Amino acid sequence: MTKQEFLNKYNSKKINLGEYILVLDKITDAPLVIGCAHDQGVWKVYKTFERGGHYIIKETQSESEAFDLLYELLLIEQND
């Protein structure tokens, strides 16, 4: 799915991420972030640690692949 499709789906499902926050426009080292950003020509899906610092889960040329994976990660992290 595209970024816009992801946002539409995310907003309609009202996913509760608990302490995590979602960042889609840049890579940050802020604590407890799940994100996706287009960086240096590739899409990067990443998470950050509780005390800051990030790690890349996947790099891909495909926006669709990145946002599909990000959505799956959000469903795993979801707090009901």
N, C-alpha and C positions, 0 to 999 in steps of 0.2 A: 504494500500500500504506500501511497505517497505521504508526505508529511501532513498535508491538509486532510487526507482521508484518515490518517492516524489521529489527528486532533479531533475530528468529528466523532470518531469511534470512542476515543478516550473520554470526551466530554459527555457523550450520551450514556456511557456505561457507569460514569461516576465512580471510578476506581479509587479506593482509599489506600494510599501508600504508607499510611502511618507516619513514621518519622522521616521517611524519604521525601525529597522534592524532585520534580521533573524539570530538567533544563534541556532545551532543544536548539539553542542558538550559538552555544559555545562550549568548549571544554573548560570545566572549572575544577578547582581543588577543594571547594567547599565541602564540609562533611555531609554524608548521607544524601548523595545525589545519584539519580539514575538519569542518564542522558544520551542524546544522539546529536552529533554535530557534523557539518560538512567542513572538513579541515584538511588543508593542503591537497585538495583534489579528491579526497576519499571520504566516505561516510564512516564515522566512528561511533560505535555504541560503547558506552562506558559506565562505570560505577565509581563512586568514591568511598573511601574508608570513613569510619566513624570519627577519626581524628584528622581527616583531610587527606589529600593526595588521591589521584585517580589511577585507574587501570583500565586498559582497553579490553573489552570483551571480544569485539570483532571489528575488522576493517573491511569495507567492501566498496566497490564502484557503484553498486546498485542502491538507490534510495529506497526502493521497495523492499529489498532484502533487509536493510538496516531497520526500517520501521516495523516490519513484520517481527523481527527478533526483539526489538524494544517492547512491542506490545506483549509478546510472550513473557518477557521478563517482568513486566508490570503485573501480569496476572499471577505470576509466582509470588511476587512480593506483596500482593494485595492483602490488606487486613479487613476481614469481614466484620 
